């Protein structure tokens, strides 16, 4: 029996803020890896950021909540179009799940489960926060936390977070394994270009939460072979690497 894997892509992993375009190479690589994982009996849910960044070319503004919501409304369509294109090349269908905190922490969770159960084996869920309605107490804060919620509520085994930078760095060296959740133990991985929301601190908090669940958390580089990463052969950082993915995906 395969493993159940949540894959989360950060904003800068999906969206090139310099060229102001979606990183199609990342989505094509992801589609190839997901196809291989599914063929080996694993189960995958994807949580993707990037909608706000994708909408900035259409909706300009000063970063107020309403502006970001409008950018997300436009950008979410652009983002999903690219997922459809990339995954269709591997014969895969995708479906969109736009959620807020209330959806996963109320009776509505049963509706989410029902939709997923009918989608399983037919299409891959692409999950994002419903930015148009989720503000303040309704918000997950960022998609790192949303991915952790999905991991917990769906009882999946492992959370793989794909970032622009990849493996965590300490003293200029990439770490294959780590057990520290303190920001000061790592080099700075973030940049203030206005396109990312969940920085290193968010990822470490989520890593800590995932480990406390008894599950595994991995940080890898977007565009790298995810099967290699999950099999321990890629450049990535693992926390509490006690779980194993399906043997068919390991070297």
C-alpha positions, 0 to 999 in steps of 0.5 A: 500500500502506498503513502498519502502525500500532501505536496505544497508549492510556495508562491515563489516556487510557482510564480517568477516575480521577475518575469511576472509569469508562472513557472511552467517548468516547475508544473511540468516537473511536478506533473511528471513526478505525481504521475509516477507516484500515482502509478506506484500506488501513492495518493497525492493532494496538492496545495498551491500558492501563487494566485495573488502573484498571478493576478498582479498583472491584471489588478494593480494596487497597494497590497490592501486586503481587498486588492489581494482578494481581487488579484487572487480572484483573477490569478486563481483562474490563470494558475489553474489553467496552467495546472490543467495544461501541465497535468494533461500532458501526463494524462491527468485531470485536476480539480479545484478545492478553494477552502477556508478555516471553517470548511475544515473545522465544522460540519462542512468538513464532511462535504469536503471529504465527500467531494474528495472521495468521489474525486479520488482516482479520477482527478488530483485536488489542487487546494488553495485558500479561498482568498476572496472570503477568508480574512482575519479569523477565517484565514489559515494565515498562509498555505503552509498552515493550510497544507498542515490542516489538510495533512491532519484532517485527511490523515495523510502521511507526509507533507512535502513543501517545495520552495524556490530555495529548496533544502534548509541551509545552516552555516552555508551548508544544505541540511539533509536532516534537521530536528531544529524548529528555531529560525536562528539555527538557519540561514535566511531563505526569504526575500522581500519581493512582495510575492511570498507570504509564508516565510521560514518561520512559518515553515518551521512552525508547520514542521514542528506541528507535523512532527508532533502529529507523528508524521514527516515533513520535507522541504525540497526545491521546486522543479527537482524530481519529487520522486528523488526527493521522497526517496531520499536521493534528492537535495532536501531537508527532512524532519522526523524521517521515520515514515517511508513512502511506497517502496516502488518510489525508493532507490 
